[in-house]
């Protein structure tokens, strides 16, 4: 379809403020946080479900690829237009439609910002406990499409544990409700789990029903610093062995500590090989008891500095160090920039100590800095690789280092992604991690979307049979 025809088609559905084919704007939509970059043919910004239904019907008639997109905070190239087509920016569909405390649920449109939702729910004494690092920017629709998790997954699970029902526009324009608005249902195949994490390849989400839970009475935080990164990893195992279930359990390695101190010197984190942040929640009485236990376990496992607090303001100040790592990572070495490759592996808890040492070994081997941080409580480590983007040799090393880290994770029984998704960046590793499952995924994709127009090119779903 030529540009004039596409412009005419989109103009029959959207007003001039709700779609664009302007090259400057298209460039802004050609990328996400990853290194992937592909220019779409157009961008639409629907306000209603009916506009999306009309668009999908016409797209299937004229074979136009459609790429759903939230805030563009993804780190895997999942919302870029590999084969051109139309980006569907869902951020204007941002209404909180209903909160139902009696039934422990909230109904939202896909463009609702995560932090805005929790701020709204707080007035009711409830929350949606999945807390991604991009909470202030990311949308609920994007979180569902990517099965996002974050800081509190160690105790509360991931997005898929809280999605009750989805309103989805299927290829061809049919409206389907995938799931149920009750707390449990055993009616037929669990298609809800299939659509959560499908990265926009099976349908376009227009409404989401989420389970919500009461806010805890109190929270406490223990921050512990170690001279040995391996001991920090062993402390994690010791905490679980002692039957302690933190609401969050995070790691910053030495490079992350250096980066944060450089980015925000007033935080003045102690010089150490690793920092653990152990958050606990519950009643005020239980928090005091458990923080004492955590302090003791950290001390027994080699922590040289430990701080405990139940004061909310002080706790949030300490948490700020963790939240700054992603932005601060580039400060580790002057002239280097962060690239999102190999940054989301998940490993068995028992392999955490060894993996922390291995990542340092890989960094030295390829002579590229790696800032390590992440959700160590569920084995999800973010290894932020830094390169000089103008250096061709660094791009070659980056690919080799990325392969090495991903292959290590698979070798020890881990996964190539814990929360950022497959998208484009990790597509080549899915056929290694799950070849039989990938073939099933391809069959499901072709049965639901036979023309392959919904977010094509993602998760290696377009490939042939994998041996």
ABEGO torsion letter per residue (X at the ends): XBAAAAAAAAAAABBAAABBABAAAAAAAABBABABBBBBABBBBBABAAAAAAAAAAAAAAGBBBBBBBAGABAAGAABBAAEEBBBBAAABABBABBBAAAGBBBBBAABBAAAAAAAAAAAGBBBABBBAAAAABBAAAAAAAGBBEAAAAAAEBAAAABABBBBBBBGGBBBBBEBABABBABEBBAAAAABGAGGAABBBABBBBBBBBBBABBBBBBBBBABAAAAAAAAAAAAAAGBBBABBBBBBAAAAAAAAAABAAAGBBBBABBBBBBBBEBAAAAAAAAAAAAAAAAAAGBABBBBBABAAAAAAAAAAAAAAAAAAAAABBGBBBBBBGAABBBBAAAAAAAAAAAAAAAAAAGBBBBBBEBAAAGBBBBBBBBBAABAAAAAAAAAAAAAAAAAAAAAGBBABAAAEAEAAAAAAAAAABAAAAAAAAAAAAAABAAGABGBGBGGAABBBBX
